[in-house]
């Protein structure tokens, strides 16, 4: 696609953290009544609490399909998946555990995470329809740091449905959010896995 060596540098990637470290950092901050971007209002702390609960649940219960596992185990290209995130993001809580499981299933994929609000120049290079929506996964060639593609902030069907409900004046925002998370609970990571089966073919 295009090179981002001026934005995504080896120095940036050295500061990025793995999934376990990210979770530990979010948990430690929460225990101090803080969030990853220091927006420490009560509602943001509530979102952080839900983030920790949901990620922990999917870490334990989330399963990858055999088809996807086989694809990942045979994937030939060395990649780094750089995820832009914050530790209160509702969509990340539902999807990042599955992204981590995918990376763990492949010897050629390394997952690293950076925070959106500490890296605005990176976020602004990967907007979604002009919005700083997260999580945003940037797939990089491990050697050249060429951007192979992106994913996020949520599976397409969830994105389209949520967008339509938020734009519908008859549906309160709280109801749209609740419907989104009910969808995630019923879907159990199946849609994101199907999307990544297609993406892996593109990134190979």
C-alpha positions in Angstrom: 0.0 0.0 0.0 2.3 2.8 1.2 5.3 3.3 3.4 5.1 4.9 6.8 8.7 4.8 7.9 8.5 8.5 8.8 5.6 7.9 11.2 5.9 4.3 12.3 9.5 4.0 13.3 11.5 1.2 14.9 11.8 3.5 17.9 8.0 3.7 18.2 7.7 0.0 17.9 10.2 -0.5 20.7 8.0 1.5 23.0 4.9 -0.4 22.0 3.8 -3.2 24.5 2.6 -6.7 24.1 -1.0 -7.8 25.0 -0.2 -9.0 28.5 1.7 -5.9 29.4 -1.0 -3.7 28.1 -3.6 -5.5 30.2 -1.5 -5.2 33.2 -1.0 -1.5 32.7 -4.7 -0.9 32.3 -5.4 -2.9 35.5 -2.7 -1.1 37.5 -4.0 2.3 36.4 -7.6 1.3 37.2 -6.5 0.2 40.7 -5.2 3.8 41.1 -8.6 5.3 39.8 -6.9 6.3 36.6 -7.4 5.5 32.9 -4.9 5.1 30.1 -5.5 8.7 28.8 -5.9 10.2 32.3 -9.6 11.0 31.7 -10.4 9.9 35.2 -14.1 10.7 35.4 -16.3 8.1 37.0 -17.9 7.0 33.7 -14.5 6.5 32.2 -13.4 4.4 35.1 -16.7 2.4 34.7 -15.8 1.8 31.1 -12.3 0.7 32.1 -13.8 -1.8 34.6 -16.0 -3.2 31.9 -12.9 -3.4 29.5 -11.0 -5.5 32.1 -14.0 -7.8 32.7 -14.7 -8.3 29.0 -11.2 -8.9 27.9 -10.7 -11.4 30.7 -13.8 -13.2 29.7 -12.9 -13.5 26.1 -9.3 -14.4 27.0 -10.8 -17.5 28.8 -13.7 -18.3 26.6 -12.9 -17.1 23.1 -12.1 -19.8 20.6 -10.5 -19.5 17.1 -11.9 -21.7 14.3 -9.8 -24.6 13.0 -9.8 -23.0 9.5 -8.3 -19.8 10.9 -5.8 -21.6 13.1 -4.5 -23.5 10.1 -4.3 -20.3 8.0 -2.3 -18.6 10.8 0.0 -21.5 11.4 0.9 -21.6 7.7 1.1 -17.9 7.1 4.4 -17.2 5.4 5.0 -13.5 5.8 6.5 -12.0 8.9 4.2 -9.2 10.1 3.7 -6.9 13.0 0.2 -6.0 14.0 0.3 -2.6 15.6 -3.0 -1.8 17.4 -4.0 1.7 18.4 -6.1 1.5 21.5 -7.1 2.8 24.9 -7.9 0.8 28.0 -11.6 1.8 28.2 -12.6 1.1 24.6 -15.7 -1.0 24.4 -15.0 -2.4 20.9 -11.4 -3.3 21.8 -12.7 -5.2 24.9 -14.7 -7.4 22.5 -12.2 -7.8 19.7 -8.6 -7.4 21.0 -8.6 -10.8 22.8 -9.4 -12.5 19.5 -6.7 -10.5 17.7 -4.2 -11.6 20.4 -5.2 -15.2 20.0 -4.6 -14.9 16.2 -1.2 -13.5 16.8 -0.3 -16.2 19.3 -1.4 -18.9 16.7 1.3 -17.7 14.2 5.0 -17.8 14.5 5.2 -15.0 12.0 2.9 -12.4 13.6 3.9 -10.1 16.4 1.2 -8.1 18.2 2.1 -4.7 19.7 -0.2 -2.0 21.2 0.1 1.8 21.5 -2.2 4.3 23.1 -4.2 6.6 20.9 -4.0 9.8 22.9 -0.3 9.5 23.4 0.3 9.0 19.7 -2.0 11.4 17.9 0.1 11.6 14.8 -0.1 7.8 14.4 -3.9 7.8 15.0 -4.4 10.7 12.5 -2.7 8.6 9.8 -5.3 5.9 10.2 -8.7 7.6 10.7 -12.0 5.9 10.0 -14.2 8.2 8.0 -12.4 11.2 9.6 -12.8 9.8 13.1 -10.2 8.7 15.6 -12.0 5.4 16.1 -10.4 2.6 18.0 -9.2 -0.1 18.1 -7.3 0.3 14.8 -5.0 -2.5 13.7 -2.2 -1.6 11.3 -0.6 -4.6 9.6 3.1 -4.0 8.9 5.7 -6.0 7.0 8.1 -6.8 9.8 11.3 -5.9 7.8 10.3 -2.9 5.8 7.4 -1.5 8.0 5.3 -1.2 4.8 1.7 -0.9 5.7 -0.1 -4.0 4.3 -3.5 -3.0 5.4 -5.7 -2.1 8.4 -8.7 -3.3 10.3 -11.0 -1.6 12.7 -12.7 -0.3 14.7 -15.2 -3.1 14.6 -16.5 -5.8 12.2 -18.2 -4.3 9.2 -21.7 -5.5 10.0 -21.4 -4.2 13.5 -20.0 -0.9 12.3 -22.8 -0.4 9.7 -25.6 -1.4 12.2 -24.3 0.7 15.0 -23.8 3.7 12.7 -27.4 3.4 11.4 -28.8 3.1 14.9 -26.8 6.2 16.1 -28.2 8.2 13.2 -31.7 7.1 13.9 -33.4 9.7 16.1 -35.9 7.1 17.4 -33.1 5.0 18.9 -31.4 6.4 22.0 -27.6 6.3 22.0 -27.6 4.1 25.1 -29.8 1.5 23.3 -27.5 1.5 20.3 -24.5 0.8 22.5 -26.4 -1.9 24.3 -27.4 -3.5 21.0 -23.8 -3.4 19.8 -22.6 -5.3 22.9 -25.4 -7.8 22.7 -24.3 -8.5 19.1 -20.8 -9.1 20.3 -22.0 -11.5 23.0 -24.0 -13.5 20.5 -21.4 -13.4 17.7 -18.6 -14.7 20.0 -15.8 -13.5 17.7 -17.0 -15.4 14.6 -17.3 -12.4 12.4 -13.9 -10.9 13.1 -12.4 -14.3 12.4 -14.1 -14.5 9.0 -12.9 -11.0 8.2 -9.3 -11.9 9.1 -9.4 -15.0 6.9 -10.0 -12.6 3.9 -7.4 -10.1 5.2 -4.7 -12.7 5.6 -5.1 -13.6 1.9 -4.7 -9.9 1.0 -1.6 -9.5 3.3 0.2 -12.6 2.2 
